[in-house]
Amino acid sequence: MLLLGHIGLTAFVSSMLYLPILGGVIGVLIPDIIDKGLFVLGYSPCGRFLAHSVFFFPLAGIVAYAITRNKKFAIAVALGALLHLVEDMHDNVPFLFPMKYYTFFDTCEEFKVSFTPYVITTEIIGGLILVSMSAFNSKFVKLRKLIWMKIFRIVG
């Protein structure tokens, strides 16, 4: 998944959960910024390394809370980092690194962007979500409220 997909889907989920969208967006972008940065600098074997592990998202939330002292923002950052892993599941993700070594580390040589149907579809969906959320904000807020009312009615 690329930029629009990550940002659009995470903004939607953050908004549906009444979390700060900016926190979710920061959280969803941090894994790529860290890991791709380390790869470019020659400190990691692959563009998906430390920040693409399940051990990273709680750390991202803790750091966000230490900086902002805002629980909702910290939860949004942690959720964004977790959603990044979920959104990248179609490809190689080192979920349990450093507890487990992954053989695809040995074959990572460069950044490869492949425009598969999955990538194209998620980019289109992410872009449409962002446009819809900004163009129809008041209707989106009403829809979110309606969805939660129905969920609470079903759950009891």
Summary of the structure (lengths in Angstrom):
residues: 156
radius of gyration: 16.9
end to end distance: 36.5
largest distance: 53.7
contacts: 486
relative contact order: 0.18
helix: 71%
strand: 0%
